[in-house]
Amino acid sequence: MSPPLSPPKSLPERVAQALAFEALAILICTPLFGWLFHTGWAAMGVVTLANCLIALAWNVAFNAGFDRALAALGRRASASTRVVHALLFEGGLVLLCVPFAVWWLRISWVEALLLDAGMLAFFLPYTYLFHWGWDHLRPTTIRHGQPAP
């Protein structure tokens, strides 16, 4: 069942949503990947936090560049351009995040690629579930752009 329509999100709500998304991801990923890769929580916490910060910065920079490129080419966002967008976005994240994991955790490139693949496998369903939950909880906590009492 779809949530009822609610008012558009304000900038403060969007910032709160992004921060909540990243904070919850760090709280889940740090112990999970620390356990899976037999790495201390502190070291994995740094990698998880770094990946989140890199992803946030990359998201802003990449999407701005991609949108400009589409406009310069006179193209619209179609299904095929969204596939290219996703592949280039994730490829860029690999190029940015894997070397950091190799350096910080002192692991092999293969292990860092496996870590990155594991994070991608985590974030695909996590992103869906987080935003689904946010959309379903939002009508009960937001009243015409104001927090509920």
BELHUVEN-V795580 format. One record per backbone hydrogen bond with DSSP energy under -0.5 kcal/mol. CO is the residue of the C=O (numbers start at 1). NH is the residue of the N-H. E is the energy in kcal/mol with one decimal. If there is no record, write none. Layout:
{{CO & NH & E} {CO & NH & E}}
This chain:
{{10 & 14 & -2.5} {11 & 15 & -2.5} {12 & 16 & -2.6} {13 & 17 & -2.8} {14 & 18 & -2.4} {15 & 19 & -2.7} {16 & 20 & -2.6} {17 & 21 & -2.6} {18 & 22 & -2.4} {19 & 23 & -2.9} {20 & 24 & -2.5} {21 & 25 & -1.9} {22 & 26 & -2.5} {23 & 27 & -2.3} {24 & 28 & -1.8} {25 & 29 & -3.4} {26 & 30 & -2.1} {27 & 31 & -0.5} {28 & 32 & -1.7} {29 & 33 & -3.0} {29 & 34 & -0.5} {30 & 34 & -1.8} {31 & 35 & -2.4} {32 & 36 & -2.5} {33 & 37 & -2.2} {34 & 39 & -2.7} {35 & 38 & -1.0} {40 & 44 & -2.5} {41 & 45 & -2.8} {42 & 46 & -1.8} {43 & 47 & -1.7} {44 & 48 & -3.0} {45 & 49 & -2.8} {46 & 50 & -2.9} {47 & 51 & -2.8} {48 & 52 & -2.2} {49 & 53 & -2.6} {50 & 54 & -3.1} {51 & 55 & -2.7} {52 & 56 & -2.4} {53 & 57 & -2.4} {54 & 58 & -3.1} {55 & 59 & -2.5} {56 & 60 & -1.9} {57 & 61 & -2.6} {58 & 62 & -3.3} {59 & 63 & -2.1} {60 & 64 & -1.8} {61 & 65 & -2.3} {62 & 66 & -3.3} {63 & 67 & -2.5} {64 & 68 & -2.1} {65 & 69 & -2.5} {66 & 70 & -2.6} {67 & 71 & -2.3} {68 & 72 & -2.9} {69 & 73 & -2.1} {70 & 74 & -0.5} {70 & 75 & -2.9} {71 & 74 & -0.9} {76 & 78 & -1.0} {78 & 82 & -2.1} {79 & 83 & -1.6} {80 & 84 & -2.1} {81 & 85 & -2.7} {82 & 86 & -2.6} {83 & 87 & -2.5} {84 & 88 & -2.8} {85 & 89 & -2.8} {86 & 90 & -2.7} {87 & 91 & -2.4} {88 & 92 & -2.4} {89 & 93 & -2.0} {90 & 94 & -2.2} {91 & 95 & -2.2} {92 & 96 & -1.7} {93 & 97 & -3.3} {94 & 98 & -2.1} {96 & 100 & -0.6} {97 & 101 & -2.1} {98 & 102 & -2.5} {99 & 103 & -2.3} {100 & 104 & -3.3} {101 & 105 & -2.1} {102 & 106 & -0.9} {102 & 107 & -0.8} {108 & 112 & -2.4} {109 & 113 & -2.3} {110 & 114 & -2.3} {111 & 115 & -2.5} {112 & 116 & -2.5} {113 & 117 & -2.6} {114 & 118 & -2.6} {115 & 119 & -2.4} {116 & 120 & -2.4} {117 & 121 & -2.6} {118 & 122 & -1.9} {119 & 123 & -3.1} {120 & 124 & -2.0} {121 & 125 & -0.8} {122 & 126 & -2.1} {123 & 127 & -2.6} {124 & 128 & -1.5} {125 & 129 & -2.9} {126 & 130 & -3.1} {127 & 131 & -2.1} {128 & 132 & -2.3} {129 & 133 & -2.7} {130 & 134 & -2.8} {131 & 135 & -2.5} {132 & 136 & -1.9} {133 & 137 & -2.5} {134 & 138 & -2.2} {135 & 139 & -0.6} {137 & 140 & -1.0} {137 & 141 & -0.9} {138 & 141 & -1.2} {138 & 142 & -2.4} {141 & 148 & -2.4} {142 & 144 & -0.5} {143 & 146 & -1.9} {146 & 143 & -3.5}}
